[in-house]
Amino acid sequence: MGTTTKRPAAPPAPAIALEGVSKRYGDVRAVDDLTVTVEPGQTVGLLGPNGAGKSTTLDILLGLVRPDSGQVRLFGQRPADAIRAGLVGAMLQTGGLMPEVKVRDLIRLVHRLAQHPLPVKTIMSQAGIEDIAGHRVDKLSGGQRQRIRFALAIVEDPDLVVLDEPTAGMDVATRNQFWETMRAQTRAGRTLLFATHYMEEADNAADRILVMHQGRLLADTTPAAMKARTGLRRMSFTCPGADVGQLRGLPGVVDAQAHGDTAVLHSADSDATVEAMVLGGPRPRDLEITGLGLEQAYLSITQDPGGERSGSDPQPLGSLVTNKETTR
C-alpha cells in the first residue's frame, strides 16, 4: 500500500442517497425519517441549530452510527464499502491528530496506509499546507490543524468529502483561504457535504442547502431561493426619534428596531409600508430596501418550523419541506 496508483472511478449513482433514515437516543429523535439525494459534483451545506441532528446524520452517512431504520448508500454502495474503496473522505470535529510528529511525516504515514493515494506533494498542495510541512503538529494553530485534517481526508482522492464544521477555530483570513481551496475541489468534480454554523460561508460556497431542526428536514433549497422564500424585505432609513411601536403597526411590518436615528424594519409588503409612511407615518430619509440575508431567512425557518408549512409533504428542491408527519 501507499504506492501512487489511480483509484477506480466511482459507480454511476448518486453520491449520497438517504431514504427514510431515523435514529433515536432514548426519547430523543435525533434523525426523523430523513430522505435526501445528492448528485455527484454538488456542494451542499447542512444547516441547523445545536441538537438539530446534523452530526448524527453525518455519522450515519459515514457508517459510524447505525440508523434504527432506513437505507444509506454512497455511490450505490454501503458506507463501509464506499469508504474502503476510497470514494469517501471525511473531516470531522471529533478525533485527534498525532501530536509529536511533523506534518509531512503524518501525511506520509497515512499515505503509506492508503490503497490508491494521491502523491504526497499533491495532497499538501491541495490542502495548502506546504509552508507548515516541517512543523510539529502540536505547535500548530487551530486553523492549521483543520487544514491537516482536510489533507488527511483527501489522501485517496475521494469523490465525496464530508466536512463537519470545517472552519471551526479559523480566523477570517484563514477561513477565506480554506474556501478558496474548497472551490478548487468542486471545480475538480468533487462532491462536498459540509455542516456549518457560518451563514456567510454557506451562502457563498453551497449551491444547495439543507436545513434540519429537531431531526427533521425543514428546507432543501438553494441559497437564493431560501432568501427569497421568506418574502420579507429589510428596510433601513434615517428617522430621528422614531416610535418603534408606531413602526411595528405599519402595514406589512413584522419586526421593527431603532438604533439611534436609524430604523430597521422587516416587511412582508414593502410597497404598502412605504406608502403608509409617505401618507402619514414617520417620514423616512435615506431609505434602503434589500432582501433578507441567509441568516435572517434561516432564522425565520428554524424559529417557526411548523407554522403554515405544518402538515405538508416533502416538496422538491428549491422549496421549504417537512417530513410526512410534522406533528408528533
VOLUM-66543 format. One record per residue (C-alpha): x, y negated, z. Coordinates in steps of 0.2 Angstrom, whole numbers, padded with zeros to 4 digits, always signed. Layout:
N
XYZ/...
end
This chain:
328
+0000+0000+0000/+0005-0018-0002/+0010-0017-0020/+0003-0031-0030/-0010-0022-0042/-0026-0028-0049/-0042-0023-0040/-0056-0015-0050/-0069-0028-0055/-0085-0029-0044/-0100-0020-0050/-0113-0030-0059/-0125-0033-0045/-0130-0047-0033/-0115-0052-0022/-0127-0051-0007/-0144-0043-0005/-0153-0043+0012/-0170-0035+0012/-0182-0036+0027/-0167-0036+0039/-0171-0038+0058/-0161-0037+0074/-0167-0038+0092/-0157-0040+0108/-0169-0036+0121/-0184-0048+0120/-0174-0059+0108/-0177-0058+0090/-0160-0063+0083/-0164-0060+0065/-0183-0058+0059/-0187-0050+0043/-0174-0059+0033/-0174-0056+0014/-0160-0066+0004/-0152-0063-0013/-0136-0072-0018/-0129-0070-0036/-0111-0070-0040/-0102-0087-0041/-0114-0096-0029/-0108-0107-0015/-0121-0105-0001/-0122-0115+0015/-0131-0107+0030/-0138-0120+0042/-0147-0118+0059/-0146-0124+0077/-0137-0113+0090/-0146-0097+0093/-0154-0098+0075/-0147-0081+0070/-0133-0087+0059/-0118-0077+0067/-0129-0062+0069/-0134-0062+0051/-0115-0064+0046/-0111-0049+0057/-0124-0039+0050/-0118-0044+0032/-0101-0038+0036/-0106-0022+0044/-0100-0027+0062/-0118-0026+0069/-0131-0013+0063/-0148-0020+0060/-0164-0012+0068/-0172-0012+0051/-0170-0017+0033/-0156-0015+0020/-0140-0024+0017/-0130-0022+0000/-0114-0031-0006/-0112-0029-0024/-0124-0015-0023/-0114-0006-0010/-0115-0003+0009/-0105-0017+0018/-0091-0005+0024/-0089+0002+0006/-0088-0016-0002/-0075-0021+0011/-0065-0006+0009/-0064-0009-0009/-0058-0027-0006/-0073-0035-0013/-0076-0045+0003/-0066-0056+0014/-0071-0064+0030/-0066-0079+0041/-0075-0078+0057/-0075-0088+0073/-0070-0073+0084/-0054-0063+0083/-0036-0069+0087/-0020-0071+0077/-0004-0063+0082/+0005-0077+0091/+0023-0075+0092/+0026-0072+0073/+0030-0084+0059/+0016-0087+0047/+0025-0079+0032/+0028-0064+0042/+0010-0062+0047/+0004-0064+0029/+0017-0051+0023/+0011-0039+0037/-0007-0040+0031/-0001-0039+0013/+0008-0023+0016/-0008-0015+0023/-0019-0020+0009/-0023-0009-0006/-0024-0022-0020/-0016-0038-0013/-0013-0055-0022/+0006-0060-0022/+0011-0067-0005/+0016-0084-0014/-0002-0085-0022/-0010-0082-0005/+0000-0095+0003/-0003-0107-0011/-0022-0105-0012/-0023-0107+0007/-0012-0122+0007/+0000-0115+0020/+0017-0116+0011/+0023-0130+0022/+0020-0121+0038/+0026-0104+0032/+0041-0104+0044/+0031-0110+0059/+0026-0098+0073/+0008-0095+0074/+0006-0100+0092/+0014-0118+0088/+0000-0122+0075/-0014-0134+0077/-0032-0128+0077/-0035-0133+0059/-0019-0125+0054/-0024-0109+0062/-0040-0110+0052/-0030-0110+0036/-0021-0095+0042/-0037-0086+0044/-0043-0091+0027/-0027-0084+0020/-0030-0068+0028/-0047-0067+0021/-0041-0069+0003/-0027-0057+0004/-0036-0044-0008/-0043-0057-0020/-0061-0054-0014/-0076-0059-0025/-0086-0064-0009/-0079-0074+0005/-0089-0076+0021/-0084-0090+0032/-0092-0094+0050/-0089-0112+0055/-0073-0113+0044/-0068-0131+0048/-0070-0130+0067/-0055-0138+0075/-0050-0148+0060/-0049-0167+0059/-0057-0176+0045/-0042-0176+0033/-0039-0158+0036/-0057-0154+0033/-0057-0163+0016/-0042-0153+0011/-0050-0137+0016/-0065-0140+0005/-0054-0145-0010/-0047-0128-0008/-0064-0120-0007/-0069-0129-0023/-0054-0121-0032/-0061-0104-0026/-0078-0107-0033/-0070-0113-0050/-0061-0096-0050/-0078-0087-0049/-0078-0083-0030/-0095-0082-0021/-0094-0091-0004/-0106-0090+0010/-0102-0102+0025/-0111-0106+0041/-0108-0124+0047/-0114-0137+0059/-0107-0151+0047/-0121-0158+0036/-0110-0168+0026/-0099-0153+0020/-0115-0143+0017/-0121-0157+0006/-0105-0159-0003/-0100-0141-0005/-0115-0130-0006/-0126-0128-0022/-0138-0118-0011/-0144-0120+0007/-0152-0108+0018/-0159-0114+0035/-0163-0102+0049/-0172-0105+0065/-0176-0093+0079/-0170-0079+0067/-0182-0084+0053/-0178-0091+0036/-0186-0109+0035/-0179-0115+0019/-0170-0108+0004/-0166-0123-0007/-0153-0135-0015/-0146-0150-0005/-0155-0162-0017/-0172-0153-0016/-0170-0151+0003/-0168-0170+0005/-0182-0174-0007/-0194-0161+0001/-0197-0171+0016/-0205-0185+0006/-0198-0198+0018/-0188-0214+0014/-0176-0223+0025/-0180-0242+0026/-0167-0254+0033/-0169-0273+0035/-0165-0288+0045/-0179-0294+0056/-0174-0304+0072/-0185-0300+0087/-0194-0285+0078/-0208-0277+0088/-0204-0258+0087/-0222-0254+0092/-0229-0265+0078/-0217-0257+0066/-0222-0240+0071/-0240-0245+0067/-0237-0249+0049/-0244-0238+0035/-0233-0223+0031/-0221-0226+0046/-0217-0210+0056/-0202-0217+0066/-0195-0235+0069/-0180-0241+0078/-0172-0258+0081/-0153-0261+0083/-0151-0280+0087/-0158-0289+0072/-0158-0273+0061/-0174-0262+0060/-0173-0245+0053/-0190-0236+0048/-0193-0218+0041/-0209-0219+0030/-0219-0207+0020/-0225-0221+0009/-0213-0234+0007/-0223-0244-0005/-0238-0245+0007/-0226-0250+0021/-0218-0264+0011/-0235-0271+0006/-0241-0271+0024/-0225-0281+0029/-0227-0293+0015/-0246-0296+0018/-0245-0300+0036/-0232-0289+0046/-0214-0293+0050/-0206-0302+0036/-0190-0291+0031/-0174-0298+0024/-0160-0288+0015/-0172-0274+0013/-0164-0257+0008/-0174-0241+0004/-0165-0225+0002/-0169-0206+0003/-0165-0197+0019/-0148-0188+0020/-0147-0170+0023/-0145-0171+0041/-0162-0180+0043/-0170-0168+0031/-0163-0153+0041/-0169-0160+0057/-0187-0163+0050/-0187-0144+0046/-0180-0137+0061/-0189-0148+0074/-0206-0143+0066/-0203-0125+0060/-0221-0122+0059/-0232-0137+0055/-0241-0137+0038/-0230-0123+0032/-0235-0111+0045/-0244-0095+0039/-0237-0096+0021/-0227-0083+0012/-0209-0084+0007/-0208-0096-0008/-0195-0097-0022/-0178-0105-0022/-0180-0124-0021/-0194-0124-0008/-0197-0123+0011/-0200-0105+0016/-0207-0095+0030/-0207-0077+0034/-0223-0067+0030/-0228-0068+0048/-0224-0085+0056/-0234-0085+0072/-0228-0072+0085/
end
